[in-house]
Amino acid sequence: MTDPQVFAATPVRNAVRALITRHNQVLMLRKRTADGHDRYALPGGGQRAGETLLETLLRECDEEIGTVVDVVGLVHVAEIAKPRNGRGDLCRQQVEFVFSCRVGDSYLPQLGSRPDKRQVAVEWIGLQYLEQLDVRPPGMGRLIRRMAIGQGPVYVGRLPAAPDI
């Protein structure tokens, strides 16, 4: 078990992610760090007070990828310890819920109305390339590939810590 003092100053945060696949590709956000490094993540974000997980998912997809998604179902739950604002001594515990979703056949990748501050693009990425990219959190590229082909475990426990992007 992790030292509870590391998490004591921050509440647990729920977040949702959309796993959207088409023709052996997955829809990913490309984010750029301050030093110009590209990282990839599934669309989604934090749950606001009063929102259901599905309401959060629909809002985040509209904001980040500019479309309404059809939610198919829950495929993955993980816990993540994220360093808090660059401080190695404090972490934010985040529980991520990944839902399989669909977009319309005519959807073309685009930034939504309120993309994340470091988000620079929305891209279809071939499943075979995920493990070669910097997908966050670490190890998620392999899990996304397994989820997309129906082999991923629903609950994976705690994923490795990763700095904010």
GUTOR-209938 format. One record per residue (C-alpha): z, x, y; residue in one letter; residue number from 0. Coordinates in nm, 4 decimals. Last residue first. Layout:
N
        w        u        v residu num
        Z        X        Y      a NUM
...
***
This chain:
165
        w        u        v residu num
  -1.9475   0.0603   1.6763      i 164
  -1.5776   0.0702   1.5957      d 163
  -1.4653   0.3563   1.3756      p 162
  -1.4631   0.3000   1.0007      a 161
  -1.1782   0.2653   0.7545      a 160
  -1.2714   0.2385   0.3885      p 159
  -1.3039  -0.1088   0.2340      l 158
  -0.9965  -0.2984   0.1188      r 157
  -1.0239  -0.5556  -0.1569      g 156
  -1.3637  -0.6385  -0.3055      v 155
  -1.3417  -1.0143  -0.3405      y 154
  -1.6688  -1.1904  -0.4244      v 153
  -1.7991  -0.9128  -0.6483      p 152
  -2.1646  -0.8361  -0.5866      g 151
  -2.4291  -0.8982  -0.8498      q 150
  -2.6366  -1.1798  -0.6987      g 149
  -2.9385  -0.9734  -0.5948      i 148
  -2.8508  -0.9846  -0.2258      a 147
  -2.4823  -0.9251  -0.3022      m 146
  -2.5628  -0.5987  -0.4838      r 145
  -2.7783  -0.4713  -0.1970      r 144
  -2.5169  -0.5738   0.0561      i 143
  -2.2473  -0.3922  -0.1458      l 142
  -2.4473  -0.0674  -0.1530      r 141
  -2.5055  -0.0844   0.2227      g 140
  -2.1400  -0.1768   0.2798      m 139
  -2.0101   0.1575   0.1555      g 138
  -1.8940   0.2625   0.5008      p 137
  -1.8355  -0.0402   0.7274      p 136
  -2.0944  -0.0239   0.8616      r 135
  -2.4393   0.0811   0.7422      v 134
  -2.5509   0.4341   0.8323      d 133
  -2.8842   0.4210   0.6515      l 132
  -2.9947   0.5787   0.3212      q 131
  -2.7949   0.3305   0.1111      e 130
  -2.9760   0.0407   0.2756      l 129
  -3.3293   0.1671   0.2083      y 128
  -3.3984  -0.0115  -0.1237      q 127
  -3.2906  -0.3443   0.0268      l 126
  -3.5769  -0.3208   0.2754      g 125
  -3.4535  -0.3711   0.6316      i 124
  -3.5598  -0.6657   0.8491      w 123
  -3.4563  -0.5771   1.2008      e 122
  -3.2516  -0.7028   1.4970      v 121
  -3.2374  -0.4564   1.7847      a 120
  -3.0305  -0.2721   2.0459      v 119
  -2.6752  -0.3911   1.9759      q 118
  -2.4161  -0.1738   2.1522      r 117
  -2.2699  -0.4514   2.3704      k 116
  -2.3102  -0.7151   2.1002      d 115
  -2.5942  -0.9573   2.1676      p 114
  -2.5403  -1.2618   2.3902      r 113
  -2.8582  -1.4748   2.4081      s 112
  -2.9962  -1.3472   2.0784      g 111
  -3.1945  -1.0319   2.0192      l 110
  -3.5048  -1.0898   1.8129      q 109
  -3.6248  -1.0712   1.4537      p 108
  -3.9063  -1.3226   1.3909      l 107
  -3.8188  -1.6576   1.2361      y 106
  -4.1225  -1.8603   1.1185      s 105
  -3.9902  -1.9080   0.7651      d 104
  -3.6684  -2.0549   0.9038      g 103
  -3.3457  -1.8617   0.8544      v 102
  -3.1258  -1.8667   0.5463      r 101
  -2.7610  -1.7761   0.4912      c 100
  -2.5346  -1.6139   0.2301      s  99
  -2.1881  -1.5967   0.3798      f  98
  -1.9797  -1.2821   0.4213      v  97
  -1.6101  -1.3281   0.5040      f  96
  -1.4433  -1.0256   0.6603      e  95
  -1.0660  -0.9839   0.6832      v  94
  -0.9744  -0.7389   0.9587      q  93
  -0.6606  -0.5297   0.9875      q  92
  -0.6619  -0.3470   1.3198      r  91
  -0.5386   0.0085   1.2882      c  90
  -0.3016   0.2295   1.4843      l  89
  -0.2307   0.6039   1.4438      d  88
  -0.5944   0.7128   1.4476      g  87
  -0.6448   0.5822   1.7982      r  86
  -1.0140   0.5503   1.8835      g  85
  -0.9760   0.2008   2.0206      n  84
  -0.7853   0.0730   1.7153      r  83
  -0.9001   0.2304   1.3917      p  82
  -1.0414  -0.0400   1.1638      k  81
  -0.8669  -0.1264   0.8365      a  80
  -1.1052  -0.3558   0.6509      i  79
  -1.0360  -0.6334   0.4048      e  78
  -1.3251  -0.7766   0.2096      a  77
  -1.4559  -1.1200   0.1109      v  76
  -1.8039  -1.1785  -0.0321      h  75
  -2.0540  -1.4465  -0.1315      v  74
  -1.9527  -1.7613   0.0573      l  73
  -2.2242  -2.0259   0.0625      g  72
  -2.5730  -2.1390   0.1619      v  71
  -2.5370  -2.1564   0.5407      v  70
  -2.8563  -2.2569   0.7193      d  69
  -2.8931  -2.0365   1.0247      v  68
  -2.9589  -2.1305   1.3861      v  67
  -3.1432  -1.8638   1.5794      t  66
  -3.1151  -1.5982   1.8471      g  65
  -3.0069  -1.3008   1.6351      i  64
  -2.6836  -1.1989   1.8097      e  63
  -2.5606  -1.4992   2.0100      e  62
  -2.7068  -1.7695   1.7835      d  61
  -2.5850  -1.5841   1.4757      c  60
  -2.2367  -1.5461   1.6274      e  59
  -2.2106  -1.9149   1.7122      r  58
  -2.3233  -2.0305   1.3657      l  57
  -2.0857  -1.7889   1.1904      l  56
  -1.7899  -1.8839   1.4080      t  55
  -1.8506  -2.2530   1.3428      e  54
  -1.8658  -2.1730   0.9704      l  53
  -1.5354  -1.9831   0.9815      l  52
  -1.3724  -2.2763   1.1571      t  51
  -1.3022  -2.2332   1.5253      e  50
  -0.9705  -2.3249   1.6909      g  49
  -0.8884  -1.9719   1.8035      a  48
  -1.1993  -1.7550   1.7954      r  47
  -1.3301  -1.5903   1.4780      q  46
  -1.4700  -1.2424   1.5182      g  45
  -1.8240  -1.1327   1.4524      g  44
  -2.1531  -1.1847   1.2793      g  43
  -2.4898  -1.0280   1.2067      p  42
  -2.4820  -0.7665   0.9286      l  41
  -2.4400  -0.4096   1.0425      a  40
  -2.6495  -0.0994   1.1057      y  39
  -2.5746   0.2244   1.2858      r  38
  -2.8007   0.4285   1.5124      d  37
  -2.6693   0.7493   1.6741      h  36
  -2.7381   0.7906   2.0470      g  35
  -2.4102   0.9583   2.1523      d  34
  -2.2698   0.6331   2.2957      a  33
  -2.3411   0.4632   1.9635      t  32
  -2.6508   0.2541   1.9039      r  31
  -2.6450  -0.0701   1.7098      k  30
  -2.9149  -0.2047   1.4801      r  29
  -2.8325  -0.5545   1.3580      l  28
  -2.9546  -0.6335   1.0089      m  27
  -3.1672  -0.8981   0.8355      l  26
  -3.2011  -0.8122   0.4663      v  25
  -3.5239  -0.7391   0.2814      q  24
  -3.6340  -0.8014  -0.0770      n  23
  -3.8771  -1.0770   0.0352      h  22
  -3.6226  -1.2555   0.2581      r  21
  -3.2490  -1.2070   0.2886      t  20
  -2.9858  -1.3240   0.5353      i  19
  -2.6277  -1.2150   0.4657      l  18
  -2.4405  -1.3510   0.7664      a  17
  -2.1043  -1.1988   0.8557      r  16
  -1.7714  -1.3580   0.9480      v  15
  -1.4571  -1.2097   1.1005      a  14
  -1.0880  -1.2886   1.0706      n  13
  -0.8428  -1.0693   1.2617      r  12
  -0.4921  -0.9780   1.1456      v  11
  -0.2655  -0.9209   1.4439      p  10
  -0.2089  -0.5779   1.5996      t   9
   0.1053  -0.3788   1.6767      a   8
   0.2409  -0.3695   1.3209      a   7
  -0.0765  -0.2388   1.1535      f   6
   0.0104   0.1326   1.1254      v   5
   0.3748   0.0340   1.0839      q   4
   0.2823  -0.1487   0.7611      p   3
   0.2118   0.1866   0.5885      d   2
  -0.0763   0.1161   0.3520      t   1
   0.0000   0.0000   0.0000      m   0
***
